[in-house]
Amino acid sequence: MNDIYFTVLVYVDNDVMLESSVNSIMNVSDDIADTIKVVVIDPICSELSVEISEKLLMKYGKRQFVYIQKDGATIGEAYNVALKEIRGRYVNFSKSSMYFQQGAIECVLE
């Protein structure tokens, strides 16, 4: 098991797009897949976002996926809550309505 090099903090601004957003982050080559950690901060706390996050936790595990409910939090408040979860050398601040292009994380790590 490799060390975490890259943490992505994802603010849930669209619960419908959450799963696709996280999967786009984790869609990397096998040799670096276990070096990425995703922290989802959810101010919406809808049934859908909770259900999707539970599914993502099962898929990626506790080491690589963290879900934090922070009902009604602004984006700044949410990111501040998640700062304690940051691991590694690189950090990206994102939203669930955003997607990572294939190869984006590999480019940063090279």
C-alpha positions in Angstrom: 0.0 0.0 0.0 1.4 3.4 -1.1 1.3 6.6 0.8 -1.4 9.2 0.0 0.1 11.9 -2.3 -3.0 13.7 -3.5 -6.1 14.8 -1.5 -9.2 16.2 -3.2 -11.7 18.0 -1.1 -15.1 17.9 -2.8 -17.9 20.3 -1.8 -21.4 18.9 -2.6 -23.1 21.6 -4.6 -25.0 19.1 -6.7 -25.9 15.7 -5.2 -27.0 14.2 -8.6 -23.5 14.7 -10.0 -21.6 13.6 -6.9 -20.9 10.0 -8.0 -19.7 10.9 -11.5 -17.5 13.7 -10.0 -15.8 11.4 -7.5 -15.3 8.6 -10.1 -13.7 11.1 -12.5 -11.1 11.9 -9.7 -10.4 8.2 -9.1 -10.2 7.3 -12.7 -6.4 7.1 -12.8 -3.8 4.5 -13.7 -3.5 1.5 -11.4 0.0 2.4 -10.2 -1.2 5.6 -8.5 -4.9 4.7 -7.7 -4.1 4.0 -4.1 -2.3 7.3 -3.6 -5.4 9.4 -3.9 -7.8 10.4 -1.2 -11.2 12.0 -1.7 -12.9 13.9 1.1 -16.6 14.8 0.4 -18.1 17.6 2.5 -21.9 17.6 2.2 -23.9 20.7 3.2 -27.0 19.3 1.4 -27.3 16.1 3.4 -30.1 14.8 1.1 -31.0 11.1 1.0 -29.4 10.9 -2.4 -26.1 12.4 -1.4 -25.9 10.1 1.7 -26.8 7.0 -0.4 -24.2 7.9 -3.1 -21.5 8.5 -0.4 -22.2 5.2 1.2 -21.9 3.5 -2.2 -18.6 5.3 -2.8 -17.3 4.4 0.6 -17.9 0.7 -0.2 -16.2 1.1 -3.5 -13.1 3.0 -2.4 -12.8 2.2 1.3 -12.1 4.3 4.4 -8.5 5.0 3.5 -9.4 6.7 0.2 -12.9 8.0 0.8 -14.1 10.2 3.6 -17.7 11.6 3.9 -18.5 14.5 6.2 -22.0 15.8 6.7 -22.0 19.6 7.5 -25.6 20.6 7.1 -26.0 24.1 5.7 -22.3 24.9 5.6 -20.9 27.5 3.2 -18.2 26.4 0.9 -15.5 28.0 3.1 -16.9 26.5 6.3 -17.0 23.1 4.6 -13.4 23.2 3.4 -12.2 24.3 6.8 -13.9 21.3 8.5 -12.2 19.0 6.0 -8.7 20.4 6.4 -7.8 17.9 9.1 -8.4 15.1 6.5 -5.7 16.3 4.1 -2.9 13.9 3.5 0.0 14.0 1.0 1.8 16.5 -1.0 -1.0 17.9 -3.2 -4.4 19.2 -2.4 -7.2 20.2 -4.8 -10.4 22.0 -3.9 -13.3 20.9 -6.1 -17.1 20.8 -6.2 -19.4 17.8 -7.0 -20.6 19.7 -10.2 -17.0 19.5 -11.6 -15.2 16.6 -13.3 -11.5 15.8 -13.6 -10.2 15.2 -17.1 -8.6 11.8 -17.7 -4.9 12.1 -16.8 -5.2 15.4 -14.8 -3.8 13.9 -11.6 -1.1 12.0 -13.4 0.1 15.3 -14.9 0.4 16.9 -11.4 2.2 13.9 -10.0 4.8 13.7 -12.8 
